Amino acid sequence: MADKQENFKTEKWFFITHRNKCTICGKEFVNGDESFIGHLDSGELAHTCKECSSNMSDARSYSISGNNHRTIPRPSAKLWRYMDLAKFLSLLDESSLYFTRIDHFNDPYEGALGVATNEDAWIKMEMQRRAPFVNLKEFKDDENDFEKEKKEFDEYRRKIRTWRLNNYISCWHQSESESEAMWQLYSRDTQQGIAIQTTFERLYQALPVTANCEFGMVNYIDYSEYNNGTSGKYFHMFDAPWYKRLSFAHEKEFRVISESPDFNMLTDAHDLLIPVDLNLLIDNIYFSPKADKWFVKLVSNIIKKKYGLYCPMLQSNLNRASFY
């Protein structure tokens, strides 16, 4: 079982890092293209277009490629998570990452499709898009076809809303350097703030396969311009967790979304704890630029002696002296 999970993890990482084009002919995928993953005769993994899939001994359909609604950063991209001391110690003590259920965020637009005034236009557009995939033959002799179609659509929408509550999110700041704004926003006491820094690849490898995670950068949009019937300004209900309002663009957020994980590790607040290998996850630990030296020394000793972590522990240099 463990070998099977590791093989799946390796295969998924290969797909993530080679998702945009065929590894044989170089064809770039667009939304709607069918792609295949498998092994060449040499044993190497390949992710191919339909035409090149015949080169693999075990080609199998893997996904509808493209996924233009989100961007995947390069494996070495730096990711940061800023927090106060209590949350950091909880991370160490639980050896788990905290994932927040999508409806528990303060932002009322989390998982939203648009502004309320555009809802009727969206319903009309979505019903037209969905019509070719819905079998309504049983209704065709009925004078109330539209009402029955609307009833079917409402049931479909209820199922999507239920699905939405099975999405748990871990938020990271993607940047090659520290952020003064993130220190201020996400450590309640900036004198005792701590940040862990990892990379996309380290984060991926530290998470268990059973967490059923997807990864990507958040898209920042003006919701009034989307899902209002305008061509090209559309995203599907399943893609809603990858969008946020423009007013949050400063966060440069990278998300890990766990959808209906295979294990039950719910907190009392009905959020999710997912176990991770901390030695694999954490590249560096940073202390707030305003942290006192005694605090840095104390917490560093706790990290080493109690939790056995020996990654680099650095004091932020954002407050280093300048000259004029």
C-alpha positions as CSV (number, residue, x, y, z in Angstrom):
1,M,0.0,0.0,0.0
2,A,2.8,2.4,0.9
3,D,4.6,1.7,-2.4
4,K,1.4,2.3,-4.3
5,Q,0.9,5.7,-2.5
6,E,4.5,6.7,-3.2
7,N,4.1,5.8,-6.9
8,F,1.0,7.9,-7.1
9,K,2.7,10.8,-5.4
10,T,5.7,10.6,-7.8
11,E,3.3,10.4,-10.8
12,K,1.2,13.4,-9.6
13,W,4.3,15.5,-9.0
14,F,5.5,14.7,-12.5
15,F,2.1,15.7,-13.9
16,I,2.2,19.0,-11.9
17,T,5.6,19.9,-13.1
18,H,4.9,18.9,-16.8
19,R,1.3,19.8,-17.0
20,N,1.4,22.4,-19.6
21,K,2.7,20.5,-22.6
22,C,3.4,17.1,-24.1
23,T,6.7,15.7,-22.9
24,I,7.3,14.0,-26.3
25,C,6.2,16.4,-29.0
26,G,6.1,19.7,-27.0
27,K,2.5,20.5,-27.9
28,E,1.1,23.0,-25.4
29,F,-2.2,22.0,-23.8
30,V,-5.3,24.2,-23.6
31,N,-8.5,23.7,-21.6
32,G,-10.4,20.8,-23.0
33,D,-7.4,18.8,-24.3
34,E,-7.3,15.2,-23.2
35,S,-3.9,14.2,-21.8
36,F,-2.3,10.9,-20.9
37,I,0.3,9.8,-18.4
38,G,2.3,6.6,-18.3
39,H,5.7,5.1,-18.8
40,L,7.9,4.9,-21.9
41,D,9.6,1.6,-22.7
42,S,12.7,3.0,-20.9
43,G,10.6,3.2,-17.7
44,E,10.5,7.0,-17.7
45,L,7.3,8.8,-16.9
46,A,5.7,10.8,-19.8
47,H,2.7,13.2,-20.0
48,T,1.5,13.3,-23.5
49,C,-1.2,14.5,-25.9
50,K,-3.5,11.9,-27.4
51,E,-1.4,11.5,-30.6
52,C,1.7,10.7,-28.6
53,S,0.1,8.4,-26.0
54,S,0.8,5.4,-28.3
55,N,4.5,5.7,-27.3
56,M,3.6,4.5,-23.8
57,S,3.1,1.0,-22.7
58,D,0.6,1.9,-20.0
59,A,-0.9,5.2,-21.2
60,R,-4.0,6.2,-19.3
61,S,-6.2,9.3,-19.3
62,Y,-5.1,11.5,-16.4
63,S,-6.9,14.8,-16.7
64,I,-8.4,17.4,-18.9
65,S,-5.3,19.6,-19.1
66,G,-4.8,23.3,-19.2
67,N,-6.4,24.4,-15.9
68,N,-6.0,28.0,-16.9
69,H,-7.9,29.2,-13.9
70,R,-4.7,28.9,-11.7
71,T,-1.0,29.1,-12.0
72,I,1.4,26.6,-10.6
73,P,4.8,28.1,-9.5
74,R,8.1,26.4,-10.2
75,P,9.2,23.7,-7.7
76,S,11.8,26.0,-6.1
77,A,9.4,28.9,-5.5
78,K,9.6,30.2,-1.9
79,L,6.5,30.0,0.2
80,W,6.0,31.7,3.6
81,R,3.6,31.2,6.4
82,Y,3.6,34.0,9.0
83,M,2.1,33.3,12.5
84,D,2.2,34.2,16.1
85,L,4.0,32.1,18.7
86,A,0.9,30.1,19.8
87,K,0.1,28.9,16.2
88,F,3.8,28.1,15.6
89,L,4.0,25.9,18.8
90,S,0.7,24.3,17.8
91,L,2.3,23.4,14.4
92,L,5.3,21.8,16.2
93,D,3.2,20.1,18.8
94,E,0.7,18.6,16.4
95,S,3.2,18.1,13.6
96,S,0.3,19.1,11.4
97,L,-0.7,21.9,9.1
98,Y,-4.0,23.7,9.9
99,F,-6.5,23.8,7.0
100,T,-9.5,26.1,7.3
101,R,-12.9,25.1,6.0
102,I,-13.8,27.5,3.2
103,D,-16.8,29.0,4.9
104,H,-14.8,29.7,8.1
105,F,-12.8,32.5,6.5
106,N,-13.7,36.1,7.4
107,D,-14.0,37.1,3.7
108,P,-17.7,36.6,2.6
109,Y,-16.5,36.1,-1.0
110,E,-14.6,32.9,-0.2
111,G,-15.9,30.4,-2.8
112,A,-18.3,33.0,-4.2
113,L,-19.3,33.2,-7.9
114,G,-19.9,36.9,-8.2
115,V,-21.9,39.8,-6.8
116,A,-25.6,39.2,-6.0
117,T,-26.9,41.6,-8.7
118,N,-25.4,39.3,-11.4
119,E,-26.9,36.1,-10.1
120,D,-29.9,36.0,-12.5
121,A,-27.6,36.5,-15.5
122,W,-25.3,33.8,-14.2
123,I,-28.1,31.3,-13.8
124,K,-29.3,31.9,-17.4
125,M,-25.7,31.5,-18.7
126,E,-25.0,28.4,-16.6
127,M,-28.2,26.7,-17.6
128,Q,-27.4,27.3,-21.3
129,R,-23.9,25.8,-20.7
130,R,-25.3,22.9,-18.9
131,A,-28.2,22.1,-21.2
132,P,-26.2,19.8,-23.6
133,F,-25.1,17.6,-20.7
134,V,-28.5,17.2,-19.1
135,N,-31.0,14.5,-20.2
136,L,-34.4,16.2,-20.0
137,K,-36.2,13.9,-22.6
138,E,-38.7,12.9,-19.9
139,F,-39.9,16.5,-19.8
140,K,-40.2,17.2,-23.5
141,D,-44.0,16.8,-23.7
142,D,-44.6,18.8,-20.6
143,E,-45.7,22.5,-20.8
144,N,-43.5,23.3,-17.8
145,D,-40.2,22.1,-19.3
146,F,-38.3,25.2,-18.2
147,E,-39.5,24.9,-14.6
148,K,-38.4,21.3,-14.4
149,E,-35.1,22.2,-16.0
150,K,-34.7,24.9,-13.4
151,K,-35.6,22.4,-10.7
152,E,-32.9,20.1,-12.0
153,F,-30.4,22.9,-12.1
154,D,-31.2,24.0,-8.5
155,E,-30.6,20.5,-7.3
156,Y,-27.3,20.5,-9.1
157,R,-26.4,23.8,-7.5
158,R,-27.2,22.5,-4.1
159,K,-24.8,19.6,-4.6
160,I,-22.1,22.1,-5.5
161,R,-22.8,24.1,-2.4
162,T,-22.5,20.9,-0.3
163,W,-19.2,20.1,-2.1
164,R,-17.9,23.6,-1.3
165,L,-18.0,22.7,2.5
166,N,-15.7,19.8,1.9
167,N,-12.9,22.2,0.8
168,Y,-10.2,22.9,3.4
169,I,-7.5,25.5,2.6
170,S,-3.9,26.2,3.8
171,C,-2.8,29.7,2.7
172,W,0.8,30.7,2.0
173,H,2.5,33.8,0.8
174,Q,4.6,33.3,-2.4
175,S,7.6,35.5,-2.6
176,E,11.4,35.3,-3.0
177,S,11.8,37.6,0.0
178,E,10.2,38.5,3.3
179,S,7.2,40.8,3.5
180,E,6.9,43.5,6.1
181,A,3.1,43.6,5.4
182,M,2.8,39.9,6.1
183,W,4.6,40.3,9.5
184,Q,2.1,43.0,10.4
185,L,-1.0,41.1,9.2
186,Y,-0.4,37.6,10.5
187,S,1.5,37.9,13.7
188,R,-0.7,39.4,16.4
189,D,2.3,40.4,18.5
190,T,4.9,41.4,16.0
191,Q,7.6,41.1,18.7
192,Q,6.8,37.4,18.9
193,G,6.0,36.7,15.3
194,I,7.5,33.7,13.5
195,A,7.5,32.7,9.9
196,I,8.3,29.3,8.3
197,Q,9.7,29.3,4.8
198,T,9.5,26.4,2.5
199,T,9.4,25.7,-1.2
200,F,6.6,24.4,-3.4
201,E,8.4,21.1,-3.8
202,R,9.2,20.7,-0.1
203,L,5.5,21.4,0.8
204,Y,4.3,18.9,-1.8
205,Q,6.6,16.2,-0.5
206,A,5.8,16.8,3.1
207,L,2.1,16.3,2.7
208,P,0.6,12.7,2.7
209,V,-1.1,11.4,-0.4
210,T,-4.3,10.8,1.6
211,A,-4.7,14.5,2.1
212,N,-6.0,14.7,-1.5
213,C,-4.5,18.1,-2.1
214,E,-4.5,20.5,-5.1
215,F,-2.1,23.4,-5.5
216,G,-2.1,26.8,-7.2
217,M,-1.9,30.6,-7.0
218,V,-5.0,32.6,-6.3
219,N,-6.5,34.7,-9.0
220,Y,-7.5,38.2,-7.9
221,I,-10.5,39.6,-9.7
222,D,-13.3,42.2,-9.7
223,Y,-16.3,40.0,-9.0
224,S,-18.7,42.4,-10.6
225,E,-17.0,41.6,-14.0
226,Y,-17.3,37.9,-13.7
227,N,-20.2,35.4,-14.2
228,N,-22.5,38.1,-15.4
229,G,-23.1,36.8,-18.9
230,T,-20.1,38.5,-20.4
231,S,-18.1,36.2,-22.8
232,G,-14.7,35.3,-21.4
233,K,-15.5,36.5,-17.9
234,Y,-16.4,33.1,-16.5
235,F,-15.2,30.5,-14.1
236,H,-16.9,27.3,-13.1
237,M,-18.3,26.6,-9.6
238,F,-15.7,24.0,-8.9
239,D,-13.0,26.6,-9.6
240,A,-14.4,29.2,-7.2
241,P,-12.0,28.5,-4.3
242,W,-9.1,29.7,-6.5
243,Y,-10.5,33.2,-6.8
244,K,-10.4,36.2,-4.4
245,R,-11.2,39.9,-4.6
246,L,-8.6,42.4,-5.9
247,S,-8.4,44.0,-2.5
248,F,-6.4,41.0,-1.3
249,A,-3.9,41.0,-4.2
250,H,-1.1,42.1,-1.8
251,E,-1.2,38.7,-0.2
252,K,0.2,36.9,-3.3
253,E,-1.5,33.8,-2.0
254,F,-0.6,30.3,-2.9
255,R,-3.2,27.8,-1.8
256,V,-3.2,24.1,-0.9
257,I,-6.8,22.8,-1.0
258,S,-7.7,19.5,0.5
259,E,-11.0,18.2,-0.9
260,S,-12.8,15.5,1.0
261,P,-9.6,14.0,2.6
262,D,-9.5,10.3,3.2
263,F,-8.9,10.6,6.9
264,N,-10.8,12.3,9.7
265,M,-8.7,14.8,11.6
266,L,-11.3,17.5,12.2
267,T,-10.7,20.1,15.0
268,D,-13.4,21.1,17.4
269,A,-14.0,24.1,15.1
270,H,-14.6,21.6,12.2
271,D,-11.4,22.7,10.4
272,L,-8.7,20.2,9.5
273,L,-5.3,19.1,10.7
274,I,-3.1,17.3,8.2
275,P,0.0,15.6,9.4
276,V,3.3,16.6,7.8
277,D,7.0,15.8,8.0
278,L,8.3,19.0,9.6
279,N,11.9,18.3,8.8
280,L,11.0,17.9,5.2
281,L,8.5,20.8,5.2
282,I,10.5,23.6,6.8
283,D,13.4,25.1,5.0
284,N,14.1,28.0,7.3
285,I,12.5,29.6,10.4
286,Y,12.5,33.3,10.7
287,F,11.9,35.4,13.8
288,S,10.2,38.8,13.6
289,P,12.4,41.8,12.9
290,K,11.1,43.2,16.2
291,A,11.8,40.0,18.3
292,D,14.0,40.4,21.3
293,K,17.2,38.4,21.5
294,W,16.0,36.5,24.6
295,F,12.9,35.4,22.7
296,V,14.9,34.2,19.7
297,K,17.2,32.2,22.0
298,L,14.4,30.7,24.1
299,V,12.3,29.5,21.1
300,S,15.3,28.3,19.2
301,N,16.2,26.0,22.2
302,I,12.7,24.7,22.4
303,I,12.6,23.9,18.7
304,K,15.9,22.0,18.9
305,K,15.6,20.3,22.3
306,K,11.9,19.4,22.4
307,Y,11.0,19.0,18.8
308,G,14.3,17.9,17.3
309,L,14.3,20.4,14.4
310,Y,17.7,21.6,13.3
311,C,16.8,23.8,10.3
312,P,18.4,27.3,10.0
313,M,16.8,29.7,12.4
314,L,17.2,33.3,11.4
315,Q,16.4,36.7,12.8
316,S,14.7,38.8,10.1
317,N,17.0,41.6,9.0
318,L,14.2,43.9,7.8
319,N,15.1,46.3,10.7
320,R,18.8,46.3,10.2
321,A,20.5,49.7,10.6
322,S,20.6,52.0,7.6
323,F,22.8,55.0,7.0
324,Y,22.1,58.4,5.3
